[in-house]
Amino acid sequence: MLRLDEKLARIRSCDYRKGDFVIADAKDGDMGPSIKSCGPHRNADGSPGAFRTRPEFLDSIEAIVAQDVVDVMLTSVSNLEALQERGVYGSSRVTPAIRANDTTDVWVFRGARYASQPSRPFRSANLAEAKRLGCDLGLYSITFNNDLDADYLSLEHFAAFRADAQSNGFRYFLEVFNPNVDCGLSAEDIPGYVNDAMMRCMAGLSRRERPEFLKIAYNGPKALEELVSYDPSVIVGVLGGGAGTTRDCLELIAQIERYGARVALFGRKINLADDPREMVRMMRAVADGEIGSEEATRAYHGTLQSKGITPSRPLDQDGQITEAVLKSAA
Protein backbone atom coordinates (compact mmCIF):
# COMPACT_ATOMS: atom_id res chain seq x y z
CA MET A 1 0.00 0.00 0.00
CA LEU A 2 1.29 3.46 -0.90
CA ARG A 3 1.80 5.99 1.87
CA LEU A 4 -1.14 8.13 0.69
CA ASP A 5 -3.60 5.25 1.08
CA GLU A 6 -2.36 4.48 4.59
CA LYS A 7 -2.77 8.10 5.64
CA LEU A 8 -6.24 8.50 4.11
CA ALA A 9 -7.38 5.29 5.83
CA ARG A 10 -6.27 6.58 9.24
CA ILE A 11 -7.81 10.02 8.66
CA ARG A 12 -11.15 8.46 7.65
CA SER A 13 -11.12 6.26 10.74
CA CYS A 14 -10.58 9.33 12.97
CA ASP A 15 -7.08 8.10 13.83
CA TYR A 16 -5.21 11.14 12.44
CA ARG A 17 -1.78 11.38 14.02
CA LYS A 18 1.50 13.24 13.65
CA GLY A 19 2.92 12.60 10.20
CA ASP A 20 -0.47 11.88 8.58
CA PHE A 21 -0.90 15.31 7.01
CA VAL A 22 -0.78 14.74 3.24
CA ILE A 23 1.51 16.87 1.07
CA ALA A 24 1.03 16.87 -2.69
CA ASP A 25 3.31 18.59 -5.17
CA ALA A 26 1.25 20.01 -8.03
CA LYS A 27 3.61 19.83 -11.00
CA ASP A 28 0.76 19.97 -13.54
CA GLY A 29 1.24 23.55 -14.73
CA ASP A 30 1.95 22.49 -18.30
CA MET A 31 -1.81 21.90 -18.53
CA GLY A 32 -2.40 25.60 -17.84
CA PRO A 33 0.36 28.23 -17.94
CA SER A 34 2.38 25.87 -20.18
CA ILE A 35 6.07 26.74 -20.78
CA LYS A 36 6.36 29.32 -17.99
CA SER A 37 5.01 26.80 -15.47
CA CYS A 38 8.40 25.05 -15.46
CA GLY A 39 9.71 28.03 -13.55
CA PRO A 40 12.79 30.15 -14.20
CA HIS A 41 16.43 29.40 -13.68
CA ARG A 42 17.88 31.50 -10.88
CA ASN A 43 20.77 33.81 -11.68
CA ALA A 44 23.67 34.07 -9.25
CA ASP A 45 22.12 37.17 -7.67
CA GLY A 46 18.80 35.39 -7.07
CA SER A 47 16.95 37.06 -9.93
CA PRO A 48 14.92 34.95 -12.40
CA GLY A 49 16.49 33.88 -15.68
CA ALA A 50 15.22 31.91 -18.67
CA PHE A 51 12.49 29.33 -18.19
CA ARG A 52 13.60 25.78 -17.55
CA THR A 53 13.13 23.23 -20.30
CA ARG A 54 10.84 20.22 -20.03
CA PRO A 55 13.77 17.81 -19.40
CA GLU A 56 14.98 20.11 -16.62
CA PHE A 57 11.46 20.23 -15.19
CA LEU A 58 11.32 16.43 -15.24
CA ASP A 59 14.65 16.40 -13.39
CA SER A 60 13.13 18.59 -10.67
CA ILE A 61 10.11 16.26 -10.35
CA GLU A 62 12.41 13.24 -10.12
CA ALA A 63 14.39 14.94 -7.34
CA ILE A 64 11.26 15.63 -5.30
CA VAL A 65 10.02 12.05 -5.69
CA ALA A 66 13.44 10.69 -4.70
CA GLN A 67 13.41 12.91 -1.59
CA ASP A 68 10.40 10.84 -0.44
CA VAL A 69 8.70 13.54 1.63
CA VAL A 70 5.65 14.37 -0.50
CA ASP A 71 2.84 11.84 -0.68
CA VAL A 72 1.43 12.70 -4.13
CA MET A 73 3.08 13.92 -7.31
CA LEU A 74 0.54 15.52 -9.66
CA THR A 75 1.56 15.87 -13.31
CA SER A 76 0.15 15.87 -16.82
CA VAL A 77 -0.28 12.51 -18.56
CA SER A 78 2.60 13.32 -20.90
CA ASN A 79 4.97 13.95 -18.01
CA LEU A 80 3.68 10.88 -16.16
CA GLU A 81 4.67 8.82 -19.19
CA ALA A 82 8.13 10.40 -19.33
CA LEU A 83 8.67 9.82 -15.61
CA GLN A 84 7.60 6.19 -15.90
CA GLU A 85 10.02 5.72 -18.77
CA ARG A 86 12.76 7.07 -16.50
CA GLY A 87 11.72 4.58 -13.80
CA VAL A 88 11.11 7.43 -11.34
CA TYR A 89 8.34 5.79 -9.35
CA GLY A 90 9.73 2.25 -9.27
CA SER A 91 9.57 1.18 -5.61
CA SER A 92 8.71 4.72 -4.45
CA ARG A 93 5.86 5.18 -1.97
CA VAL A 94 4.89 8.47 -3.63
CA THR A 95 1.54 8.20 -5.44
CA PRO A 96 1.51 9.44 -9.05
CA ALA A 97 -1.57 11.44 -10.05
CA ILE A 98 -2.62 13.16 -13.25
CA ARG A 99 -4.63 16.27 -14.03
CA ALA A 100 -7.75 14.61 -15.37
CA ASN A 101 -9.32 17.74 -16.87
CA ASP A 102 -8.18 21.18 -17.92
CA THR A 103 -11.04 23.66 -17.74
CA THR A 104 -10.70 26.97 -19.55
CA ASP A 105 -10.04 28.97 -16.38
CA VAL A 106 -6.59 27.33 -16.11
CA TRP A 107 -5.67 28.37 -19.67
CA VAL A 108 -3.57 31.26 -18.40
CA PHE A 109 -0.64 31.09 -20.77
CA ARG A 110 1.02 34.26 -22.06
CA GLY A 111 -1.37 36.59 -23.89
CA ALA A 112 -4.41 34.38 -23.21
CA ARG A 113 -7.77 35.92 -22.29
CA TYR A 114 -9.75 32.71 -21.74
CA ALA A 115 -9.79 33.01 -17.95
CA SER A 116 -11.68 36.32 -18.18
CA GLN A 117 -14.81 34.34 -19.13
CA PRO A 118 -16.78 31.87 -16.97
CA SER A 119 -15.02 28.51 -16.79
CA ARG A 120 -16.01 25.94 -19.41
CA PRO A 121 -15.42 22.20 -19.03
CA PHE A 122 -12.76 20.51 -21.14
CA ARG A 123 -10.77 17.30 -20.76
CA SER A 124 -7.57 16.30 -22.58
CA ALA A 125 -6.67 13.28 -20.46
CA ASN A 126 -7.71 9.73 -21.39
CA LEU A 127 -8.27 7.80 -18.15
CA ALA A 128 -7.71 4.39 -19.73
CA GLU A 129 -4.36 5.59 -21.05
CA ALA A 130 -3.38 7.03 -17.66
CA LYS A 131 -4.28 3.69 -16.07
CA ARG A 132 -2.09 1.90 -18.63
CA LEU A 133 0.76 4.17 -17.54
CA GLY A 134 0.43 3.01 -13.95
CA CYS A 135 -1.75 5.77 -12.51
CA ASP A 136 -5.22 5.35 -11.00
CA LEU A 137 -5.64 8.78 -9.35
CA GLY A 138 -6.55 12.07 -11.00
CA LEU A 139 -7.47 15.64 -10.21
CA TYR A 140 -10.85 16.78 -11.53
CA SER A 141 -11.46 20.52 -11.41
CA ILE A 142 -14.70 22.47 -11.41
CA THR A 143 -15.42 26.19 -10.95
CA PHE A 144 -18.83 27.46 -9.91
CA ASN A 145 -19.60 30.99 -11.13
CA ASN A 146 -23.23 31.55 -10.07
CA ASP A 147 -24.01 31.29 -13.79
CA LEU A 148 -26.81 28.80 -14.50
CA ASP A 149 -25.77 27.82 -18.02
CA ALA A 150 -22.04 27.58 -17.26
CA ASP A 151 -22.48 25.72 -13.98
CA TYR A 152 -25.09 23.35 -15.43
CA LEU A 153 -22.70 22.43 -18.24
CA SER A 154 -19.84 21.93 -15.79
CA LEU A 155 -21.92 19.58 -13.66
CA GLU A 156 -23.02 17.56 -16.71
CA HIS A 157 -19.37 17.05 -17.65
CA PHE A 158 -18.53 16.12 -14.05
CA ALA A 159 -21.21 13.40 -14.19
CA ALA A 160 -19.74 12.06 -17.44
CA PHE A 161 -16.27 12.04 -15.90
CA ARG A 162 -17.47 10.07 -12.86
CA ALA A 163 -19.01 7.41 -15.10
CA ASP A 164 -15.76 7.18 -17.08
CA ALA A 165 -13.73 6.97 -13.86
CA GLN A 166 -15.89 4.16 -12.48
CA SER A 167 -15.67 2.16 -15.70
CA ASN A 168 -11.87 2.45 -15.62
CA GLY A 169 -11.39 1.79 -11.90
CA PHE A 170 -10.00 5.31 -11.58
CA ARG A 171 -10.04 7.39 -8.39
CA TYR A 172 -10.13 11.16 -8.27
CA PHE A 173 -9.89 14.14 -5.97
CA LEU A 174 -12.03 17.19 -6.59
CA GLU A 175 -10.64 20.68 -7.00
CA VAL A 176 -13.18 23.49 -6.57
CA PHE A 177 -11.90 26.95 -7.38
CA ASN A 178 -13.42 30.21 -6.23
CA PRO A 179 -15.36 31.93 -9.07
CA ASN A 180 -12.97 33.02 -11.80
CA VAL A 181 -15.11 35.99 -12.92
CA ASP A 182 -17.38 38.53 -11.23
CA CYS A 183 -20.34 36.42 -10.18
CA GLY A 184 -22.47 39.05 -8.48
CA LEU A 185 -21.36 38.09 -4.97
CA SER A 186 -19.39 40.10 -2.45
CA ALA A 187 -16.01 38.84 -1.29
CA GLU A 188 -17.61 38.05 2.09
CA ASP A 189 -20.28 35.86 0.45
CA ILE A 190 -17.97 33.80 -1.79
CA PRO A 191 -16.68 31.34 0.88
CA GLY A 192 -20.21 30.31 1.86
CA TYR A 193 -21.29 30.10 -1.78
CA VAL A 194 -18.37 27.82 -2.66
CA ASN A 195 -18.91 25.60 0.40
CA ASP A 196 -22.62 25.22 -0.44
CA ALA A 197 -21.94 24.56 -4.13
CA MET A 198 -19.42 21.83 -3.30
CA MET A 199 -21.58 20.05 -0.79
CA ARG A 200 -24.67 20.30 -2.99
CA CYS A 201 -22.92 18.67 -5.94
CA MET A 202 -21.62 15.87 -3.69
CA ALA A 203 -24.94 15.24 -1.92
CA GLY A 204 -26.24 13.14 -4.80
CA LEU A 205 -23.17 10.90 -4.93
CA SER A 206 -22.79 7.53 -3.27
CA ARG A 207 -19.65 6.82 -1.27
CA ARG A 208 -18.23 4.94 -4.25
CA GLU A 209 -18.70 7.97 -6.52
CA ARG A 210 -17.23 10.55 -4.17
CA PRO A 211 -13.75 12.03 -4.43
CA GLU A 212 -10.90 10.78 -2.27
CA PHE A 213 -10.52 14.32 -0.93
CA LEU A 214 -11.18 17.93 -1.83
CA LYS A 215 -8.81 20.64 -3.04
CA ILE A 216 -10.08 24.17 -2.36
CA ALA A 217 -8.86 27.71 -1.92
CA TYR A 218 -8.21 28.79 1.65
CA ASN A 219 -11.00 31.25 2.38
CA GLY A 220 -10.11 31.69 6.02
CA PRO A 221 -10.60 29.75 9.28
CA LYS A 222 -14.38 30.19 9.52
CA ALA A 223 -15.08 28.78 6.04
CA LEU A 224 -12.59 25.93 6.44
CA GLU A 225 -13.88 24.91 9.87
CA GLU A 226 -17.46 25.00 8.57
CA LEU A 227 -16.59 22.67 5.70
CA VAL A 228 -14.54 20.29 7.83
CA SER A 229 -17.18 20.01 10.56
CA TYR A 230 -20.19 19.73 8.21
CA ASP A 231 -19.30 16.26 6.95
CA PRO A 232 -16.40 14.57 8.76
CA SER A 233 -16.36 11.82 6.12
CA VAL A 234 -15.04 14.35 3.58
CA ILE A 235 -11.28 14.94 3.72
CA VAL A 236 -10.51 18.57 2.93
CA GLY A 237 -7.35 19.76 1.20
CA VAL A 238 -6.19 23.27 0.35
CA LEU A 239 -4.48 24.56 -2.77
CA GLY A 240 -1.46 26.83 -2.59
CA GLY A 241 -2.40 29.69 -4.90
CA GLY A 242 0.33 32.16 -5.81
CA ALA A 243 4.01 31.75 -4.97
CA GLY A 244 4.05 34.36 -2.19
CA THR A 245 6.83 34.50 0.38
CA THR A 246 8.36 31.52 2.13
CA ARG A 247 6.53 32.61 5.31
CA ASP A 248 3.24 32.68 3.34
CA CYS A 249 3.77 29.06 2.28
CA LEU A 250 4.67 27.80 5.73
CA GLU A 251 2.05 29.86 7.54
CA LEU A 252 -0.60 28.51 5.16
CA ILE A 253 0.44 24.96 6.07
CA ALA A 254 0.24 25.79 9.77
CA GLN A 255 -3.17 27.44 9.55
CA ILE A 256 -4.95 24.89 7.39
CA GLU A 257 -3.73 22.00 9.56
CA ARG A 258 -4.87 23.86 12.67
CA TYR A 259 -8.36 24.44 11.27
CA GLY A 260 -8.94 20.90 10.08
CA ALA A 261 -7.56 20.47 6.56
CA ARG A 262 -5.58 17.27 6.15
CA VAL A 263 -4.08 17.77 2.68
CA ALA A 264 -1.97 20.54 1.10
CA LEU A 265 -1.64 20.62 -2.68
CA PHE A 266 0.93 23.26 -3.53
CA GLY A 267 2.33 24.05 -6.97
CA ARG A 268 4.02 27.42 -7.36
CA LYS A 269 4.87 27.63 -3.66
CA ILE A 270 7.16 24.64 -4.18
CA ASN A 271 8.20 24.97 -7.80
CA LEU A 272 9.20 28.65 -7.58
CA ALA A 273 11.06 28.30 -4.28
CA ASP A 274 14.80 28.97 -4.29
CA ASP A 275 15.28 25.41 -3.00
CA PRO A 276 12.14 23.31 -3.65
CA ARG A 277 13.31 20.26 -1.70
CA GLU A 278 14.17 22.34 1.34
CA MET A 279 10.78 24.04 1.08
CA VAL A 280 9.09 20.63 1.08
CA ARG A 281 11.16 19.56 4.09
CA MET A 282 10.08 22.67 6.00
CA MET A 283 6.45 22.13 4.98
CA ARG A 284 6.56 18.66 6.49
CA ALA A 285 8.15 19.93 9.70
CA VAL A 286 5.50 22.65 10.10
CA ALA A 287 2.62 20.30 9.27
CA ASP A 288 3.88 17.83 11.87
CA GLY A 289 4.06 20.54 14.53
CA GLU A 290 7.82 20.30 14.93
CA ILE A 291 8.45 23.97 14.18
CA GLY A 292 6.47 27.18 13.66
CA SER A 293 6.26 29.03 10.35
CA GLU A 294 8.46 31.94 11.47
CA GLU A 295 11.23 29.71 12.80
CA ALA A 296 10.95 27.45 9.75
CA THR A 297 11.45 30.44 7.45
CA ARG A 298 14.64 31.36 9.29
CA ALA A 299 15.83 27.75 9.11
CA TYR A 300 15.08 27.68 5.38
CA HIS A 301 17.23 30.75 4.81
CA GLY A 302 19.97 29.22 6.91
CA THR A 303 20.02 26.23 4.56
CA LEU A 304 20.12 28.51 1.51
CA GLN A 305 23.12 30.28 3.01
CA SER A 306 24.91 27.02 3.77
CA LYS A 307 24.38 25.90 0.16
CA GLY A 308 25.59 29.21 -1.27
CA ILE A 309 22.18 30.01 -2.78
CA THR A 310 21.31 33.70 -3.01
CA PRO A 311 17.62 33.99 -2.09
CA SER A 312 15.24 35.83 -4.37
CA ARG A 313 14.16 37.83 -1.30
CA PRO A 314 16.19 38.72 1.80
CA LEU A 315 15.02 37.15 5.04
CA ASP A 316 13.44 40.35 6.37
CA GLN A 317 11.11 40.38 3.33
CA ASP A 318 10.69 36.63 2.91
CA GLY A 319 9.72 36.31 6.56
CA GLN A 320 6.66 38.52 6.11
CA ILE A 321 3.09 37.28 5.81
CA THR A 322 1.76 39.07 2.73
CA GLU A 323 -1.47 37.20 1.87
CA ALA A 324 -4.50 38.93 3.40
CA VAL A 325 -6.34 35.72 4.31
CA LEU A 326 -3.33 34.58 6.34
CA LYS A 327 -2.78 37.88 8.12
CA SER A 328 -6.24 37.84 9.64
CA ALA A 329 -5.62 34.54 11.45
CA ALA A 330 -1.90 34.73 12.16
Phi, psi and omega in degrees: 000135178286158184302322180303313183296322177296316181294314180298322180297318180291320179298316181295330181270012179063032179244033180299132183221171178307132180096349183274349178299131186268129176245125177243137176262116183268089179258045183251019185296341178293347175274358180226272180296342177070232190305317185291344181292342178293341180086158182271154164294154176257128175288168183301331181271006179092353181282155181286143177248214181291155178293146176292155177276169178299314177302322178293322178296318177297323176300318181292323176296315180301321181294320179293318179297317181295330178298329174064041175251317178289157180258335181225137172242113182262124180221177168285165177298320182297320179284329172303313181300315180296321179292321177295322178296330176282346184076028186296318185280314174038244180266012181297149176263010175277131182275124173282141177221154180238152171286114188274345173211160182222081182295161189294340180286352174260003177277074187247036179286170189303127179084352184286147178239007185301322185288355177276357178245157179306139183305137175242143181288143175200147182217117175273323190289141174256114186296323179297322180290320177298320179297319178299329181274010174089025180232132179233022181224132181221158174264123173248131186245140177217144179232119177269132184237016182058031181239112188304310183296313182294315183289323177299314180296319180298319180290326175297317179292326176297320178297318179295321178298316181299320178296318179295318180297316180297319182292339181255006182060043187246129178268161178212159166240150191253120176262126178237110180279158165295158179310138182266357176222170175299120185245016178080012179245148175285161178302326180290333183272343186296316180303316179293321178299314181294316178302313180296317181298318179297309184291329177293318182287340178268343185298330181272008184255137173289168179303323182292334182269347187283158178290158176295322176196171180258157172228113185227166172287148176278109181256024177102165184302316185300312182293321180292315180297323178299315182293316182295318185281335183300313181221093183300344179284347180264121178274126185256132175239160184235138178275161187275330183074216183290170183295312179061195177270168175299320179296322177303313182299311186285327176292324177298316176302312182299315184291315184292325176294320181296323185262014167110352174292150182235006180218138171239129181236093188250135178251280183298328181297335175266308188297326183265005177291153178295331176219090185304319182292323177291325176297316178298319180298319179290324176301315179296318181296320179290315180300326181275002177075018182277341185201149177275167185295324181291313179295322180295325178295318178295319179296321178300314180293328176297322177293318177303315181298317182294333179269358181074026180263123176281119182291152178290339175226141174292160185303321183296334175271317184290342179272006180268144170273119186248342183275127188303319183295334179277325181299322185294337183244002183291000000 
